[in-house]
Amino acid sequence: MSVKGETREKVRINIHEPKLYKVIMHNDDFTSMEFVVEILIDIFHKEEAEAERLMLLVDDVGRAAVGSYPYDIAVTKVQAATARARQEGFPFRMTVEEV
C-alpha cells in the first residue's frame, strides 16, 4: 500500500570479499627447521607433511608463501610468529604482500 507523496528509496548494498595478502616466510641460517615446522603447524594450521614441505621450500628457494589471508589476519599471524621467534632467540622473518 502506497501513501500519496511517499518517496521510495532503493538501497544497493555491495559486499566485496576483502583483499588477500600473502604471508611470506624468509630463510635465514639460524632459525631451526624444527622451529619453522612448529610455527607452520601452530600458527598457520598446516598439517605436518605440508609444514615440512614448506620449510624445505623456504630452505631451498629462500622464501615461500605460507598462506593468504585478509590483511588483519595476515599481520596478526606474522606478529605471533615473530614474537615466538624472538622468545626463542631466532632472527626468523616473515613479511606480508598483497596478492
N, CA, C and O atoms as CSV, one atom per row, in Angstrom:
chain,resi,resn,atom,element,x,y,z
A,1,MET,N,N,0.839,-1.170,0.000
A,1,MET,CA,C,0.000,0.000,0.000
A,1,MET,C,C,0.888,1.238,0.000
A,1,MET,O,O,1.737,1.393,0.877
A,2,SER,N,N,0.697,2.120,-0.977
A,2,SER,CA,C,1.477,3.346,-1.072
A,2,SER,C,C,0.690,4.517,-0.526
A,2,SER,O,O,-0.530,4.602,-0.664
A,3,VAL,N,N,1.419,5.402,0.088
A,3,VAL,CA,C,0.834,6.631,0.587
A,3,VAL,C,C,1.163,7.708,-0.438
A,3,VAL,O,O,2.272,7.756,-0.971
A,4,LYS,N,N,0.180,8.577,-0.707
A,4,LYS,CA,C,0.376,9.625,-1.701
A,4,LYS,C,C,1.556,10.509,-1.281
A,4,LYS,O,O,1.633,10.960,-0.138
A,5,GLY,N,N,2.454,10.743,-2.208
A,5,GLY,CA,C,3.604,11.600,-1.956
A,5,GLY,C,C,4.778,10.868,-1.300
A,5,GLY,O,O,5.805,11.477,-0.999
A,6,GLU,N,N,4.620,9.567,-1.083
A,6,GLU,CA,C,5.682,8.791,-0.429
A,6,GLU,C,C,6.857,8.624,-1.390
A,6,GLU,O,O,6.673,8.363,-2.579
A,7,THR,N,N,8.042,8.777,-0.861
A,7,THR,CA,C,9.249,8.584,-1.656
A,7,THR,C,C,9.864,7.244,-1.292
A,7,THR,O,O,10.123,6.949,-0.125
A,8,ARG,N,N,10.084,6.459,-2.302
A,8,ARG,CA,C,10.733,5.171,-2.066
A,8,ARG,C,C,12.189,5.293,-2.491
A,8,ARG,O,O,12.520,5.892,-3.514
A,9,GLU,N,N,13.027,4.713,-1.680
A,9,GLU,CA,C,14.455,4.788,-1.956
A,9,GLU,C,C,14.990,3.373,-2.109
A,9,GLU,O,O,14.762,2.511,-1.260
A,10,LYS,N,N,15.695,3.154,-3.192
A,10,LYS,CA,C,16.327,1.857,-3.380
A,10,LYS,C,C,17.711,1.917,-2.761
A,10,LYS,O,O,18.480,2.848,-3.004
A,11,VAL,N,N,18.007,0.930,-1.978
A,11,VAL,CA,C,19.322,0.845,-1.352
A,11,VAL,C,C,20.066,-0.310,-2.004
A,11,VAL,O,O,19.580,-1.440,-2.050
A,12,ARG,N,N,21.231,-0.007,-2.497
A,12,ARG,CA,C,22.048,-1.030,-3.132
A,12,ARG,C,C,23.228,-1.327,-2.220
A,12,ARG,O,O,24.001,-0.435,-1.871
A,13,ILE,N,N,23.353,-2.557,-1.849
A,13,ILE,CA,C,24.441,-2.953,-0.960
A,13,ILE,C,C,25.421,-3.792,-1.762
A,13,ILE,O,O,25.071,-4.836,-2.312
A,14,ASN,N,N,26.629,-3.322,-1.814
A,14,ASN,CA,C,27.691,-4.061,-2.497
A,14,ASN,C,C,28.600,-4.666,-1.444
A,14,ASN,O,O,29.237,-3.952,-0.670
A,15,ILE,N,N,28.650,-5.964,-1.424
A,15,ILE,CA,C,29.521,-6.646,-0.482
A,15,ILE,C,C,30.699,-7.199,-1.270
A,15,ILE,O,O,30.528,-7.928,-2.246
A,16,HIS,N,N,31.879,-6.843,-0.833
A,16,HIS,CA,C,33.097,-7.278,-1.500
A,16,HIS,C,C,33.886,-8.180,-0.564
A,16,HIS,O,O,33.929,-7.962,0.647
A,17,GLU,N,N,34.501,-9.183,-1.142
A,17,GLU,CA,C,35.421,-10.014,-0.373
A,17,GLU,C,C,36.628,-9.127,-0.030
A,17,GLU,O,O,37.034,-8.294,-0.841
A,18,PRO,N,N,37.197,-9.303,1.160
A,18,PRO,CA,C,38.373,-8.494,1.496
A,18,PRO,C,C,39.563,-8.895,0.627
A,18,PRO,O,O,39.667,-10.041,0.189
A,19,LYS,N,N,40.455,-7.940,0.386
A,19,LYS,CA,C,41.675,-8.244,-0.351
A,19,LYS,C,C,42.474,-9.254,0.449
A,19,LYS,O,O,42.434,-9.268,1.680
A,20,LEU,N,N,43.197,-10.095,-0.265
A,20,LEU,CA,C,44.027,-11.080,0.405
A,20,LEU,C,C,45.494,-10.669,0.350
A,20,LEU,O,O,45.944,-10.000,-0.580
A,21,TYR,N,N,46.206,-11.083,1.358
A,21,TYR,CA,C,47.628,-10.792,1.476
A,21,TYR,C,C,48.372,-12.089,1.744
A,21,TYR,O,O,47.960,-12.897,2.577
A,22,LYS,N,N,49.484,-12.281,1.019
A,22,LYS,CA,C,50.301,-13.476,1.200
A,22,LYS,C,C,51.238,-13.253,2.384
A,22,LYS,O,O,51.808,-12.175,2.553
A,23,VAL,N,N,51.381,-14.286,3.189
A,23,VAL,CA,C,52.397,-14.277,4.236
A,23,VAL,C,C,53.605,-15.004,3.653
A,23,VAL,O,O,53.521,-16.166,3.255
A,24,ILE,N,N,54.725,-14.296,3.613
A,24,ILE,CA,C,55.957,-14.830,3.036
A,24,ILE,C,C,56.939,-15.135,4.170
A,24,ILE,O,O,57.214,-14.286,5.018
A,25,MET,N,N,57.452,-16.346,4.167
A,25,MET,CA,C,58.450,-16.764,5.142
A,25,MET,C,C,59.811,-16.698,4.451
A,25,MET,O,O,59.973,-17.177,3.329
A,26,HIS,N,N,60.788,-16.096,5.138
A,26,HIS,CA,C,62.128,-15.925,4.570
A,26,HIS,C,C,63.133,-16.840,5.267
A,26,HIS,O,O,63.029,-17.104,6.465
A,27,ASN,N,N,64.095,-17.312,4.500
A,27,ASN,CA,C,65.122,-18.196,5.040
A,27,ASN,C,C,66.194,-17.394,5.778
A,27,ASN,O,O,66.495,-16.254,5.422
A,28,ASP,N,N,66.753,-18.008,6.799
A,28,ASP,CA,C,67.943,-17.468,7.452
A,28,ASP,C,C,68.783,-18.667,7.888
A,28,ASP,O,O,68.311,-19.803,7.862
A,29,ASP,N,N,70.010,-18.413,8.281
A,29,ASP,CA,C,70.921,-19.505,8.626
A,29,ASP,C,C,70.871,-19.892,10.100
A,29,ASP,O,O,71.642,-20.748,10.534
A,30,PHE,N,N,69.988,-19.285,10.871
A,30,PHE,CA,C,69.999,-19.507,12.313
A,30,PHE,C,C,68.737,-20.156,12.866
A,30,PHE,O,O,68.817,-20.925,13.824
A,31,THR,N,N,67.579,-19.867,12.288
A,31,THR,CA,C,66.323,-20.428,12.788
A,31,THR,C,C,66.273,-21.918,12.463
A,31,THR,O,O,66.494,-22.323,11.322
A,32,SER,N,N,65.981,-22.724,13.473
A,32,SER,CA,C,65.989,-24.177,13.260
A,32,SER,C,C,64.809,-24.615,12.399
A,32,SER,O,O,63.746,-23.994,12.402
A,33,MET,N,N,65.023,-25.686,11.672
A,33,MET,CA,C,63.977,-26.245,10.826
A,33,MET,C,C,62.803,-26.722,11.684
A,33,MET,O,O,61.645,-26.594,11.285
A,34,GLU,N,N,63.103,-27.264,12.848
A,34,GLU,CA,C,62.059,-27.733,13.760
A,34,GLU,C,C,61.157,-26.585,14.200
A,34,GLU,O,O,59.937,-26.729,14.278
A,35,PHE,N,N,61.786,-25.432,14.489
A,35,PHE,CA,C,61.009,-24.264,14.914
A,35,PHE,C,C,60.086,-23.801,13.789
A,35,PHE,O,O,58.926,-23.473,14.039
A,36,VAL,N,N,60.584,-23.772,12.562
A,36,VAL,CA,C,59.784,-23.337,11.419
A,36,VAL,C,C,58.578,-24.261,11.244
A,36,VAL,O,O,57.462,-23.789,11.030
A,37,VAL,N,N,58.797,-25.565,11.333
A,37,VAL,CA,C,57.693,-26.531,11.215
A,37,VAL,C,C,56.682,-26.296,12.334
A,37,VAL,O,O,55.475,-26.321,12.094
A,38,GLU,N,N,57.168,-26.070,13.551
A,38,GLU,CA,C,56.292,-25.808,14.697
A,38,GLU,C,C,55.418,-24.575,14.462
A,38,GLU,O,O,54.223,-24.599,14.758
A,39,ILE,N,N,56.000,-23.508,13.936
A,39,ILE,CA,C,55.254,-22.273,13.637
A,39,ILE,C,C,54.178,-22.553,12.578
A,39,ILE,O,O,53.038,-22.108,12.707
A,40,LEU,N,N,54.552,-23.285,11.547
A,40,LEU,CA,C,53.600,-23.585,10.471
A,40,LEU,C,C,52.427,-24.424,10.975
A,40,LEU,O,O,51.298,-24.247,10.518
A,41,ILE,N,N,52.682,-25.314,11.892
A,41,ILE,CA,C,51.610,-26.146,12.442
A,41,ILE,C,C,50.769,-25.351,13.437
A,41,ILE,O,O,49.541,-25.349,13.348
A,42,ASP,N,N,51.421,-24.676,14.382
A,42,ASP,CA,C,50.708,-23.995,15.469
A,42,ASP,C,C,49.977,-22.727,15.037
A,42,ASP,O,O,48.829,-22.509,15.425
A,43,ILE,N,N,50.627,-21.901,14.245
A,43,ILE,CA,C,50.057,-20.587,13.906
A,43,ILE,C,C,49.327,-20.608,12.569
A,43,ILE,O,O,48.294,-19.958,12.411
A,44,PHE,N,N,49.866,-21.356,11.606
A,44,PHE,CA,C,49.267,-21.367,10.267
A,44,PHE,C,C,48.401,-22.598,10.015
A,44,PHE,O,O,47.854,-22.767,8.925
A,45,HIS,N,N,48.278,-23.454,11.024
A,45,HIS,CA,C,47.391,-24.631,10.991
A,45,HIS,C,C,47.647,-25.547,9.795
A,45,HIS,O,O,46.712,-26.040,9.164
A,46,LYS,N,N,48.920,-25.763,9.497
A,46,LYS,CA,C,49.309,-26.686,8.426
A,46,LYS,C,C,49.435,-28.092,9.003
A,46,LYS,O,O,49.778,-28.269,10.172
A,47,GLU,N,N,49.157,-29.081,8.173
A,47,GLU,CA,C,49.427,-30.469,8.542
A,47,GLU,C,C,50.946,-30.652,8.573
A,47,GLU,O,O,51.674,-29.906,7.919
A,48,GLU,N,N,51.417,-31.628,9.321
A,48,GLU,CA,C,52.863,-31.805,9.472
A,48,GLU,C,C,53.580,-31.981,8.133
A,48,GLU,O,O,54.625,-31.368,7.913
A,49,ALA,N,N,53.036,-32.807,7.238
A,49,ALA,CA,C,53.676,-33.031,5.934
A,49,ALA,C,C,53.769,-31.733,5.127
A,49,ALA,O,O,54.794,-31.465,4.501
A,50,GLU,N,N,52.702,-30.929,5.139
A,50,GLU,CA,C,52.701,-29.644,4.416
A,50,GLU,C,C,53.682,-28.671,5.064
A,50,GLU,O,O,54.374,-27.930,4.367
A,51,ALA,N,N,53.744,-28.670,6.383
A,51,ALA,CA,C,54.677,-27.786,7.101
A,51,ALA,C,C,56.117,-28.141,6.736
A,51,ALA,O,O,56.935,-27.252,6.498
A,52,GLU,N,N,56.425,-29.417,6.693
A,52,GLU,CA,C,57.774,-29.843,6.329
A,52,GLU,C,C,58.100,-29.486,4.884
A,52,GLU,O,O,59.215,-29.063,4.579
A,53,ARG,N,N,57.116,-29.659,3.991
A,53,ARG,CA,C,57.322,-29.299,2.578
A,53,ARG,C,C,57.627,-27.809,2.432
A,53,ARG,O,O,58.546,-27.422,1.709
A,54,LEU,N,N,56.843,-26.975,3.128
A,54,LEU,CA,C,57.059,-25.525,3.063
A,54,LEU,C,C,58.406,-25.133,3.664
A,54,LEU,O,O,59.105,-24.280,3.118
A,55,MET,N,N,58.769,-25.748,4.778
A,55,MET,CA,C,60.053,-25.453,5.414
A,55,MET,C,C,61.202,-25.770,4.459
A,55,MET,O,O,62.142,-24.986,4.335
A,56,LEU,N,N,61.126,-26.926,3.780
A,56,LEU,CA,C,62.170,-27.300,2.827
A,56,LEU,C,C,62.197,-26.356,1.625
A,56,LEU,O,O,63.266,-26.047,1.099
A,57,LEU,N,N,61.028,-25.901,1.194
A,57,LEU,CA,C,60.952,-24.943,0.087
A,57,LEU,C,C,61.626,-23.625,0.479
A,57,LEU,O,O,62.393,-23.059,-0.300
A,58,VAL,N,N,61.339,-23.147,1.676
A,58,VAL,CA,C,61.975,-21.914,2.163
A,58,VAL,C,C,63.487,-22.106,2.232
A,58,VAL,O,O,64.247,-21.222,1.836
A,59,ASP,N,N,63.919,-23.256,2.733
A,59,ASP,CA,C,65.349,-23.543,2.853
A,59,ASP,C,C,66.015,-23.596,1.485
A,59,ASP,O,O,67.143,-23.128,1.326
A,60,ASP,N,N,65.326,-24.165,0.494
A,60,ASP,CA,C,65.886,-24.336,-0.846
A,60,ASP,C,C,65.842,-23.054,-1.675
A,60,ASP,O,O,66.836,-22.677,-2.295
A,61,VAL,N,N,64.685,-22.384,-1.686
A,61,VAL,CA,C,64.475,-21.223,-2.565
A,61,VAL,C,C,64.816,-19.898,-1.873
A,61,VAL,O,O,65.177,-18.925,-2.535
A,62,GLY,N,N,64.702,-19.865,-0.555
A,62,GLY,CA,C,64.998,-18.634,0.172
A,62,GLY,C,C,63.769,-17.945,0.726
A,62,GLY,O,O,63.867,-17.124,1.638
A,63,ARG,N,N,62.604,-18.281,0.174
A,63,ARG,CA,C,61.343,-17.715,0.648
A,63,ARG,C,C,60.187,-18.520,0.071
A,63,ARG,O,O,60.323,-19.192,-0.951
A,64,ALA,N,N,59.046,-18.438,0.750
A,64,ALA,CA,C,57.860,-19.129,0.236
A,64,ALA,C,C,56.618,-18.513,0.865
A,64,ALA,O,O,56.635,-18.070,2.014
A,65,ALA,N,N,55.538,-18.494,0.083
A,65,ALA,CA,C,54.246,-18.054,0.605
A,65,ALA,C,C,53.671,-19.205,1.413
A,65,ALA,O,O,53.587,-20.333,0.927
A,66,VAL,N,N,53.273,-18.917,2.656
A,66,VAL,CA,C,52.750,-19.973,3.528
A,66,VAL,C,C,51.243,-19.860,3.725
A,66,VAL,O,O,50.644,-20.698,4.400
A,67,GLY,N,N,50.620,-18.828,3.139
A,67,GLY,CA,C,49.178,-18.685,3.219
A,67,GLY,C,C,48.733,-17.329,2.735
A,67,GLY,O,O,49.536,-16.400,2.646
A,68,SER,N,N,47.439,-17.205,2.416
A,68,SER,CA,C,46.834,-15.931,2.006
A,68,SER,C,C,45.652,-15.651,2.923
A,68,SER,O,O,44.802,-16.514,3.144
A,69,TYR,N,N,45.611,-14.435,3.453
A,69,TYR,CA,C,44.620,-14.060,4.457
A,69,TYR,C,C,44.215,-12.604,4.266
A,69,TYR,O,O,44.936,-11.847,3.616
A,70,PRO,N,N,43.071,-12.196,4.822
A,70,PRO,CA,C,42.774,-10.768,4.889
A,70,PRO,C,C,43.902,-10.087,5.687
A,70,PRO,O,O,44.554,-10.723,6.514
A,71,TYR,N,N,44.118,-8.809,5.434
A,71,TYR,CA,C,45.267,-8.088,5.987
A,71,TYR,C,C,45.423,-8.247,7.496
A,71,TYR,O,O,46.508,-8.590,7.965
A,72,ASP,N,N,44.371,-8.008,8.258
A,72,ASP,CA,C,44.479,-8.060,9.722
A,72,ASP,C,C,44.899,-9.443,10.212
A,72,ASP,O,O,45.691,-9.561,11.148
A,73,ILE,N,N,44.376,-10.472,9.590
A,73,ILE,CA,C,44.728,-11.829,9.994
A,73,ILE,C,C,46.180,-12.134,9.623
A,73,ILE,O,O,46.913,-12.731,10.411
A,74,ALA,N,N,46.591,-11.726,8.426
A,74,ALA,CA,C,47.974,-11.950,7.989
A,74,ALA,C,C,48.958,-11.275,8.945
A,74,ALA,O,O,49.941,-11.886,9.364
A,75,VAL,N,N,48.692,-10.027,9.283
A,75,VAL,CA,C,49.590,-9.280,10.176
A,75,VAL,C,C,49.610,-9.905,11.569
A,75,VAL,O,O,50.668,-10.003,12.190
A,76,THR,N,N,48.460,-10.323,12.053
A,76,THR,CA,C,48.393,-10.948,13.377
A,76,THR,C,C,49.203,-12.240,13.413
A,76,THR,O,O,49.910,-12.497,14.388
A,77,LYS,N,N,49.111,-13.052,12.367
A,77,LYS,CA,C,49.877,-14.299,12.315
A,77,LYS,C,C,51.375,-14.019,12.256
A,77,LYS,O,O,52.158,-14.699,12.920
A,78,VAL,N,N,51.779,-13.032,11.473
A,78,VAL,CA,C,53.195,-12.672,11.380
A,78,VAL,C,C,53.694,-12.173,12.742
A,78,VAL,O,O,54.782,-12.553,13.175
A,79,GLN,N,N,52.919,-11.337,13.409
A,79,GLN,CA,C,53.326,-10.825,14.720
A,79,GLN,C,C,53.461,-11.951,15.737
A,79,GLN,O,O,54.403,-11.960,16.529
A,80,ALA,N,N,52.524,-12.903,15.722
A,80,ALA,CA,C,52.585,-14.031,16.654
A,80,ALA,C,C,53.821,-14.890,16.395
A,80,ALA,O,O,54.508,-15.295,17.333
A,81,ALA,N,N,54.101,-15.165,15.120
A,81,ALA,CA,C,55.264,-15.984,14.768
A,81,ALA,C,C,56.563,-15.272,15.125
A,81,ALA,O,O,57.490,-15.889,15.651
A,82,THR,N,N,56.629,-13.981,14.840
A,82,THR,CA,C,57.832,-13.199,15.134
A,82,THR,C,C,58.070,-13.103,16.641
A,82,THR,O,O,59.207,-13.222,17.097
A,83,ALA,N,N,57.012,-12.890,17.409
A,83,ALA,CA,C,57.141,-12.804,18.868
A,83,ALA,C,C,57.669,-14.125,19.434
A,83,ALA,O,O,58.543,-14.129,20.301
A,84,ARG,N,N,57.132,-15.242,18.941
A,84,ARG,CA,C,57.600,-16.542,19.433
A,84,ARG,C,C,59.064,-16.764,19.047
A,84,ARG,O,O,59.844,-17.303,19.832
A,85,ALA,N,N,59.429,-16.347,17.837
A,85,ALA,CA,C,60.821,-16.490,17.391
A,85,ALA,C,C,61.762,-15.688,18.281
A,85,ALA,O,O,62.833,-16.172,18.649
A,86,ARG,N,N,61.373,-14.477,18.627
A,86,ARG,CA,C,62.224,-13.630,19.483
A,86,ARG,C,C,62.378,-14.255,20.873
A,86,ARG,O,O,63.453,-14.193,21.470
A,87,GLN,N,N,61.306,-14.854,21.381
A,87,GLN,CA,C,61.377,-15.534,22.677
A,87,GLN,C,C,62.378,-16.688,22.638
A,87,GLN,O,O,63.052,-16.977,23.627
A,88,GLU,N,N,62.462,-17.335,21.489
A,88,GLU,CA,C,63.369,-18.476,21.323
A,88,GLU,C,C,64.766,-18.040,20.879
A,88,GLU,O,O,65.681,-18.860,20.799
A,89,GLY,N,N,64.927,-16.729,20.587
A,89,GLY,CA,C,66.230,-16.210,20.173
A,89,GLY,C,C,66.543,-16.384,18.697
A,89,GLY,O,O,67.711,-16.361,18.307
A,90,PHE,N,N,65.520,-16.557,17.870
A,90,PHE,CA,C,65.723,-16.727,16.432
A,90,PHE,C,C,65.464,-15.412,15.686
A,90,PHE,O,O,64.579,-14.648,16.072
A,91,PRO,N,N,66.237,-15.142,14.610
A,91,PRO,CA,C,66.024,-13.933,13.800
A,91,PRO,C,C,64.983,-14.154,12.698
A,91,PRO,O,O,64.988,-13.447,11.691
A,92,PHE,N,N,64.114,-15.108,12.881
A,92,PHE,CA,C,63.067,-15.504,11.932
A,92,PHE,C,C,62.359,-14.278,11.362
A,92,PHE,O,O,62.030,-13.348,12.098
A,93,ARG,N,N,62.122,-14.278,10.028
A,93,ARG,CA,C,61.489,-13.124,9.390
A,93,ARG,C,C,60.382,-13.550,8.455
A,93,ARG,O,O,60.519,-14.494,7.678
A,94,MET,N,N,59.277,-12.828,8.551
A,94,MET,CA,C,58.130,-13.027,7.668
A,94,MET,C,C,57.672,-11.651,7.205
A,94,MET,O,O,57.836,-10.658,7.913
A,95,THR,N,N,57.100,-11.605,6.014
A,95,THR,CA,C,56.539,-10.356,5.503
A,95,THR,C,C,55.147,-10.611,4.944
A,95,THR,O,O,54.745,-11.758,4.749
A,96,VAL,N,N,54.418,-9.530,4.689
A,96,VAL,CA,C,53.066,-9.599,4.135
A,96,VAL,C,C,53.073,-8.850,2.808
A,96,VAL,O,O,53.538,-7.712,2.735
A,97,GLU,N,N,52.555,-9.488,1.754
A,97,GLU,CA,C,52.492,-8.867,0.424
A,97,GLU,C,C,51.069,-8.990,-0.118
A,97,GLU,O,O,50.413,-10.018,0.057
A,98,GLU,N,N,50.609,-7.948,-0.766
A,98,GLU,CA,C,49.278,-8.006,-1.379
A,98,GLU,C,C,49.265,-9.027,-2.506
A,98,GLU,O,O,50.211,-9.112,-3.289
A,99,VAL,N,N,48.187,-9.801,-2.585
A,99,VAL,CA,C,48.046,-10.822,-3.631
A,99,VAL,C,C,47.769,-10.156,-4.955
A,99,VAL,O,O,47.617,-10.838,-5.969
